[in-house]
Amino acid sequence: MRNSFIISYDISHPKRWRRVYRILMGVGDPIQFSVFRCELSRSEKVILLEKLYPELNQNEDRVLVVDLGPANSDCTEDRVECWGKPLSQMPERKAKIV
């Protein structure tokens, strides 16, 4: 089962910020500066956090992970409120067999 997550980060050094941004671009969609929406299984979340952890300076940086619940739930969209420019919609993802 996949859950929807909001992942935000406050990274103090530009080089570390870019590395964290690139990691998250591979798994989620940016919805605001330093804020991503991701649909992840339990194992995908663990793998993502294992990639992010070494990039952080534990004394200067911060990552916040908010679990919004099941990705296929109708009420997931109701949990995030946005004013102004609308949030980007999650693209429909399909497996590609190469």
MODELLER restraints for C-alpha pairs under 7 A, 6 or more apart:
rsr = mdl.restraints
at = mdl.atoms
rsr.add(forms.Gaussian(group=physical.xy_distance, feature=features.Distance(at['CA:1:A'], at['CA:41:A']), mean=5.85, stdev=0.5))
rsr.add(forms.Gaussian(group=physical.xy_distance, feature=features.Distance(at['CA:2:A'], at['CA:39:A']), mean=6.02, stdev=0.5))
rsr.add(forms.Gaussian(group=physical.xy_distance, feature=features.Distance(at['CA:2:A'], at['CA:40:A']), mean=5.04, stdev=0.5))
rsr.add(forms.Gaussian(group=physical.xy_distance, feature=features.Distance(at['CA:2:A'], at['CA:41:A']), mean=4.25, stdev=0.5))
rsr.add(forms.Gaussian(group=physical.xy_distance, feature=features.Distance(at['CA:2:A'], at['CA:70:A']), mean=5.96, stdev=0.5))
rsr.add(forms.Gaussian(group=physical.xy_distance, feature=features.Distance(at['CA:2:A'], at['CA:71:A']), mean=5.55, stdev=0.5))
rsr.add(forms.Gaussian(group=physical.xy_distance, feature=features.Distance(at['CA:3:A'], at['CA:39:A']), mean=5.46, stdev=0.5))
rsr.add(forms.Gaussian(group=physical.xy_distance, feature=features.Distance(at['CA:3:A'], at['CA:40:A']), mean=5.52, stdev=0.5))
rsr.add(forms.Gaussian(group=physical.xy_distance, feature=features.Distance(at['CA:3:A'], at['CA:41:A']), mean=6.26, stdev=0.5))
rsr.add(forms.Gaussian(group=physical.xy_distance, feature=features.Distance(at['CA:3:A'], at['CA:67:A']), mean=6.95, stdev=0.5))
rsr.add(forms.Gaussian(group=physical.xy_distance, feature=features.Distance(at['CA:3:A'], at['CA:68:A']), mean=6.82, stdev=0.5))
rsr.add(forms.Gaussian(group=physical.xy_distance, feature=features.Distance(at['CA:3:A'], at['CA:69:A']), mean=5.13, stdev=0.5))
rsr.add(forms.Gaussian(group=physical.xy_distance, feature=features.Distance(at['CA:3:A'], at['CA:70:A']), mean=4.18, stdev=0.5))
rsr.add(forms.Gaussian(group=physical.xy_distance, feature=features.Distance(at['CA:3:A'], at['CA:71:A']), mean=4.49, stdev=0.5))
rsr.add(forms.Gaussian(group=physical.xy_distance, feature=features.Distance(at['CA:4:A'], at['CA:37:A']), mean=6.96, stdev=0.5))
rsr.add(forms.Gaussian(group=physical.xy_distance, feature=features.Distance(at['CA:4:A'], at['CA:38:A']), mean=5.67, stdev=0.5))
rsr.add(forms.Gaussian(group=physical.xy_distance, feature=features.Distance(at['CA:4:A'], at['CA:39:A']), mean=4.45, stdev=0.5))
rsr.add(forms.Gaussian(group=physical.xy_distance, feature=features.Distance(at['CA:4:A'], at['CA:40:A']), mean=6.53, stdev=0.5))
rsr.add(forms.Gaussian(group=physical.xy_distance, feature=features.Distance(at['CA:4:A'], at['CA:67:A']), mean=6.19, stdev=0.5))
rsr.add(forms.Gaussian(group=physical.xy_distance, feature=features.Distance(at['CA:4:A'], at['CA:68:A']), mean=5.24, stdev=0.5))
rsr.add(forms.Gaussian(group=physical.xy_distance, feature=features.Distance(at['CA:4:A'], at['CA:69:A']), mean=5.79, stdev=0.5))
rsr.add(forms.Gaussian(group=physical.xy_distance, feature=features.Distance(at['CA:4:A'], at['CA:70:A']), mean=6.12, stdev=0.5))
rsr.add(forms.Gaussian(group=physical.xy_distance, feature=features.Distance(at['CA:4:A'], at['CA:71:A']), mean=4.82, stdev=0.5))
rsr.add(forms.Gaussian(group=physical.xy_distance, feature=features.Distance(at['CA:5:A'], at['CA:37:A']), mean=5.64, stdev=0.5))
rsr.add(forms.Gaussian(group=physical.xy_distance, feature=features.Distance(at['CA:5:A'], at['CA:38:A']), mean=5.14, stdev=0.5))
rsr.add(forms.Gaussian(group=physical.xy_distance, feature=features.Distance(at['CA:5:A'], at['CA:39:A']), mean=6.20, stdev=0.5))
rsr.add(forms.Gaussian(group=physical.xy_distance, feature=features.Distance(at['CA:5:A'], at['CA:65:A']), mean=6.63, stdev=0.5))
rsr.add(forms.Gaussian(group=physical.xy_distance, feature=features.Distance(at['CA:5:A'], at['CA:66:A']), mean=5.40, stdev=0.5))
rsr.add(forms.Gaussian(group=physical.xy_distance, feature=features.Distance(at['CA:5:A'], at['CA:67:A']), mean=4.62, stdev=0.5))
rsr.add(forms.Gaussian(group=physical.xy_distance, feature=features.Distance(at['CA:5:A'], at['CA:68:A']), mean=5.51, stdev=0.5))
rsr.add(forms.Gaussian(group=physical.xy_distance, feature=features.Distance(at['CA:6:A'], at['CA:35:A']), mean=6.92, stdev=0.5))
rsr.add(forms.Gaussian(group=physical.xy_distance, feature=features.Distance(at['CA:6:A'], at['CA:36:A']), mean=5.71, stdev=0.5))
rsr.add(forms.Gaussian(group=physical.xy_distance, feature=features.Distance(at['CA:6:A'], at['CA:37:A']), mean=4.71, stdev=0.5))
rsr.add(forms.Gaussian(group=physical.xy_distance, feature=features.Distance(at['CA:6:A'], at['CA:38:A']), mean=6.48, stdev=0.5))
rsr.add(forms.Gaussian(group=physical.xy_distance, feature=features.Distance(at['CA:6:A'], at['CA:65:A']), mean=5.87, stdev=0.5))
rsr.add(forms.Gaussian(group=physical.xy_distance, feature=features.Distance(at['CA:6:A'], at['CA:66:A']), mean=5.04, stdev=0.5))
rsr.add(forms.Gaussian(group=physical.xy_distance, feature=features.Distance(at['CA:6:A'], at['CA:67:A']), mean=6.67, stdev=0.5))
rsr.add(forms.Gaussian(group=physical.xy_distance, feature=features.Distance(at['CA:7:A'], at['CA:35:A']), mean=5.70, stdev=0.5))
rsr.add(forms.Gaussian(group=physical.xy_distance, feature=features.Distance(at['CA:7:A'], at['CA:36:A']), mean=5.16, stdev=0.5))
rsr.add(forms.Gaussian(group=physical.xy_distance, feature=features.Distance(at['CA:7:A'], at['CA:37:A']), mean=6.37, stdev=0.5))
rsr.add(forms.Gaussian(group=physical.xy_distance, feature=features.Distance(at['CA:7:A'], at['CA:64:A']), mean=5.60, stdev=0.5))
rsr.add(forms.Gaussian(group=physical.xy_distance, feature=features.Distance(at['CA:7:A'], at['CA:65:A']), mean=4.59, stdev=0.5))
rsr.add(forms.Gaussian(group=physical.xy_distance, feature=features.Distance(at['CA:7:A'], at['CA:66:A']), mean=6.35, stdev=0.5))
rsr.add(forms.Gaussian(group=physical.xy_distance, feature=features.Distance(at['CA:8:A'], at['CA:34:A']), mean=5.45, stdev=0.5))
rsr.add(forms.Gaussian(group=physical.xy_distance, feature=features.Distance(at['CA:8:A'], at['CA:35:A']), mean=4.25, stdev=0.5))
rsr.add(forms.Gaussian(group=physical.xy_distance, feature=features.Distance(at['CA:8:A'], at['CA:36:A']), mean=6.26, stdev=0.5))
rsr.add(forms.Gaussian(group=physical.xy_distance, feature=features.Distance(at['CA:8:A'], at['CA:63:A']), mean=5.78, stdev=0.5))
rsr.add(forms.Gaussian(group=physical.xy_distance, feature=features.Distance(at['CA:8:A'], at['CA:64:A']), mean=5.18, stdev=0.5))
rsr.add(forms.Gaussian(group=physical.xy_distance, feature=features.Distance(at['CA:8:A'], at['CA:65:A']), mean=6.70, stdev=0.5))
rsr.add(forms.Gaussian(group=physical.xy_distance, feature=features.Distance(at['CA:9:A'], at['CA:34:A']), mean=5.54, stdev=0.5))
rsr.add(forms.Gaussian(group=physical.xy_distance, feature=features.Distance(at['CA:9:A'], at['CA:35:A']), mean=6.77, stdev=0.5))
rsr.add(forms.Gaussian(group=physical.xy_distance, feature=features.Distance(at['CA:9:A'], at['CA:62:A']), mean=5.63, stdev=0.5))
rsr.add(forms.Gaussian(group=physical.xy_distance, feature=features.Distance(at['CA:9:A'], at['CA:63:A']), mean=4.29, stdev=0.5))
rsr.add(forms.Gaussian(group=physical.xy_distance, feature=features.Distance(at['CA:9:A'], at['CA:64:A']), mean=6.12, stdev=0.5))
rsr.add(forms.Gaussian(group=physical.xy_distance, feature=features.Distance(at['CA:10:A'], at['CA:61:A']), mean=5.72, stdev=0.5))
rsr.add(forms.Gaussian(group=physical.xy_distance, feature=features.Distance(at['CA:10:A'], at['CA:62:A']), mean=5.17, stdev=0.5))
rsr.add(forms.Gaussian(group=physical.xy_distance, feature=features.Distance(at['CA:10:A'], at['CA:63:A']), mean=6.44, stdev=0.5))
rsr.add(forms.Gaussian(group=physical.xy_distance, feature=features.Distance(at['CA:11:A'], at['CA:17:A']), mean=5.31, stdev=0.5))
rsr.add(forms.Gaussian(group=physical.xy_distance, feature=features.Distance(at['CA:11:A'], at['CA:61:A']), mean=4.71, stdev=0.5))
rsr.add(forms.Gaussian(group=physical.xy_distance, feature=features.Distance(at['CA:11:A'], at['CA:62:A']), mean=6.44, stdev=0.5))
rsr.add(forms.Gaussian(group=physical.xy_distance, feature=features.Distance(at['CA:12:A'], at['CA:60:A']), mean=6.33, stdev=0.5))
rsr.add(forms.Gaussian(group=physical.xy_distance, feature=features.Distance(at['CA:12:A'], at['CA:61:A']), mean=6.05, stdev=0.5))
rsr.add(forms.Gaussian(group=physical.xy_distance, feature=features.Distance(at['CA:16:A'], at['CA:55:A']), mean=6.20, stdev=0.5))
rsr.add(forms.Gaussian(group=physical.xy_distance, feature=features.Distance(at['CA:16:A'], at['CA:56:A']), mean=6.98, stdev=0.5))
rsr.add(forms.Gaussian(group=physical.xy_distance, feature=features.Distance(at['CA:20:A'], at['CA:52:A']), mean=6.45, stdev=0.5))
rsr.add(forms.Gaussian(group=physical.xy_distance, feature=features.Distance(at['CA:20:A'], at['CA:55:A']), mean=6.85, stdev=0.5))
rsr.add(forms.Gaussian(group=physical.xy_distance, feature=features.Distance(at['CA:27:A'], at['CA:38:A']), mean=6.40, stdev=0.5))
rsr.add(forms.Gaussian(group=physical.xy_distance, feature=features.Distance(at['CA:28:A'], at['CA:36:A']), mean=6.01, stdev=0.5))
rsr.add(forms.Gaussian(group=physical.xy_distance, feature=features.Distance(at['CA:28:A'], at['CA:37:A']), mean=5.52, stdev=0.5))
rsr.add(forms.Gaussian(group=physical.xy_distance, feature=features.Distance(at['CA:28:A'], at['CA:38:A']), mean=4.25, stdev=0.5))
rsr.add(forms.Gaussian(group=physical.xy_distance, feature=features.Distance(at['CA:28:A'], at['CA:39:A']), mean=6.99, stdev=0.5))
rsr.add(forms.Gaussian(group=physical.xy_distance, feature=features.Distance(at['CA:29:A'], at['CA:36:A']), mean=5.36, stdev=0.5))
rsr.add(forms.Gaussian(group=physical.xy_distance, feature=features.Distance(at['CA:29:A'], at['CA:37:A']), mean=5.37, stdev=0.5))
rsr.add(forms.Gaussian(group=physical.xy_distance, feature=features.Distance(at['CA:29:A'], at['CA:38:A']), mean=6.45, stdev=0.5))
rsr.add(forms.Gaussian(group=physical.xy_distance, feature=features.Distance(at['CA:30:A'], at['CA:36:A']), mean=4.32, stdev=0.5))
rsr.add(forms.Gaussian(group=physical.xy_distance, feature=features.Distance(at['CA:30:A'], at['CA:37:A']), mean=6.41, stdev=0.5))
rsr.add(forms.Gaussian(group=physical.xy_distance, feature=features.Distance(at['CA:31:A'], at['CA:37:A']), mean=6.65, stdev=0.5))
rsr.add(forms.Gaussian(group=physical.xy_distance, feature=features.Distance(at['CA:31:A'], at['CA:87:A']), mean=5.69, stdev=0.5))
rsr.add(forms.Gaussian(group=physical.xy_distance, feature=features.Distance(at['CA:31:A'], at['CA:88:A']), mean=5.99, stdev=0.5))
rsr.add(forms.Gaussian(group=physical.xy_distance, feature=features.Distance(at['CA:39:A'], at['CA:71:A']), mean=6.27, stdev=0.5))
rsr.add(forms.Gaussian(group=physical.xy_distance, feature=features.Distance(at['CA:68:A'], at['CA:76:A']), mean=6.23, stdev=0.5))
rsr.add(forms.Gaussian(group=physical.xy_distance, feature=features.Distance(at['CA:68:A'], at['CA:79:A']), mean=6.94, stdev=0.5))
rsr.add(forms.Gaussian(group=physical.xy_distance, feature=features.Distance(at['CA:69:A'], at['CA:76:A']), mean=6.71, stdev=0.5))
